[in-house]
Amino acid sequence: MTAIPQGRTRRAALLSAMCALVVTGTGLTGCGGDDPDAGTNGVGKLSADEIQRKTRTAADSADAVRLSGNVVTSGRTYRLDMRLKADGGSGSVTSEGATFRLLRIDEQLYLMADADFWSHGDTDAAAAAKLDGKYVKVPQGDPSYKKFSGFTDMNVLLDGLLTLHGTVEKDGHHEQSGTRTIRITGDGGSGGTLDVSLEGKPYPVRLVRGGGAGTLSFSAWGKDFTLEEPKKNETVDYGPQLPTS
């Protein structure tokens, strides 16, 4: 029988203690990455197609979400920070150096921007100054209504964003903002990359759109928030069509 050196025994005991500490703190089953899905919602063990279905079901069942990041469409980059739910949304959109706020409650859409935003096209400086910092009602018949309201429509945005193109495959376990995720990709990433939460419901956490079309983060899934009509002295009704800007 071979004697085990005392120092090695102490190192083994220390390693076991450290391993137990890690297990207690993170839910892992052991050291050395024995099971990266231990203590998770189990979605990481599913196939890529099943993960995509699960995360879409989770997103569709949520009452609210916060969406932030960049979207590139028609050659233009939009930076979004929106809170969305079934009956509306609010937040900010920045494009080409101009930032404006959007607020939609049911079918009524408001747009708030500074005078510089309005002082283009057929709007003179005096008229633009009256719109500065005001919630301007966007008529449903105005060409910009559909475009702007799309930024406040939870279903429209998620339908357009949460789709990976091409062959969907798993791309390992990752972490996003402290949340453990399983990553799936479309065509090796060229069709998009989606990180799905391994904690709680399998909500989307981070999306990298294919073709360099932007990166978005999702948070506050299911957390309700209040949408309030702006006060009358904060609102401008410009009429049946907004000025060109």
Disulfide bonds with the S-S distance in Angstrom:
Cys19-Cys31 2.31
